[in-house]
């Protein structure tokens, strides 16, 4: 599976962005999908995850109520809608795919990674 993330950019605090991640191949619907982020000088951290059919989602506490993950299996695409953005959301955002059946927050359980897209939130 190859993943291509896009949609990052510069936005003012309080604004919104939608990230997209397109997957190659025919096995997209067999993978749990996740979004992670890595701020300068910090470890890569889990942001949101979604089950294979989109029925289950999970969010990290800092983004709950502001971010929404969704997927369109017909388009091999997973999205991350980010609202009410804060300067602390500034990071490179990565999409990832896991072959397991359960949404996981554990970085090592994701098998495939996109190249990352930079989100910068100005105050």
HUPE-V71483 format. One record per residue. N is the residue number from 1. RES is the residue in one small letter. SS is DSSP state (H for helix, E for strand, L for the rest). PSI is psi in whole degrees, -180 to 180 (999 if undefined). Layout:
{{N,RES,SS,PSI} {N,RES,SS,PSI}}
This chain:
{{1,x,L,128} {2,x,L,136} {3,x,E,138} {4,x,E,110} {5,x,E,149} {6,x,E,172} {7,x,L,-5} {8,x,L,170} {9,x,E,-169} {10,x,E,130} {11,x,E,151} {12,x,E,155} {13,x,L,137} {14,x,L,-12} {15,x,L,-175} {16,x,L,153} {17,x,E,154} {18,x,E,121} {19,x,E,147} {20,x,E,152} {21,x,E,115} {22,x,E,134} {23,x,E,144} {24,x,L,164} {25,x,L,180} {26,x,L,10} {27,x,L,15} {28,x,H,-46} {29,x,H,-10} {30,x,H,1} {31,x,L,137} {32,x,E,140} {33,x,E,147} {34,x,E,159} {35,x,E,136} {36,x,E,166} {37,x,E,154} {38,x,E,114} {39,x,L,158} {40,x,L,128} {41,x,L,7} {42,x,L,164} {43,x,L,155} {44,x,L,133} {45,x,E,152} {46,x,E,140} {47,x,E,-53} {48,x,E,153} {49,x,E,156} {50,x,E,141} {51,x,L,174} {52,x,L,-42} {53,x,L,2} {54,x,L,8} {55,x,L,-20} {56,x,L,132} {57,x,E,158} {58,x,E,140} {59,x,E,147} {60,x,L,148} {61,x,H,-41} {62,x,H,-18} {63,x,H,-3} {64,x,L,134} {65,x,L,-11} {66,x,L,-34} {67,x,E,148} {68,x,E,126} {69,x,E,142} {70,x,E,169} {71,x,E,154} {72,x,E,100} {73,x,H,-26} {74,x,H,-24} {75,x,H,4} {76,x,L,42} {77,x,E,139} {78,x,E,144} {79,x,E,156} {80,x,E,106} {81,x,E,123} {82,x,E,116} {83,x,L,164} {84,x,L,49} {85,x,L,146} {86,x,L,157} {87,x,H,-33} {88,x,H,-6} {89,x,H,-6} {90,x,L,125} {91,x,E,170} {92,x,E,128} {93,x,E,132} {94,x,E,138} {95,x,E,154} {96,x,E,154} {97,x,E,137} {98,x,E,141} {99,x,L,-8} {100,x,L,173} {101,x,L,-10} {102,x,L,141} {103,x,L,129} {104,x,L,148} {105,x,L,-2} {106,x,L,119} {107,x,H,-42} {108,x,H,-14} {109,x,H,-1} {110,x,L,131} {111,x,L,-28} {112,x,E,144} {113,x,E,143} {114,x,L,180} {115,x,L,-12} {116,x,L,148} {117,x,E,134} {118,x,E,129} {119,x,E,124} {120,x,E,123} {121,x,E,118} {122,x,E,149} {123,x,L,999}}
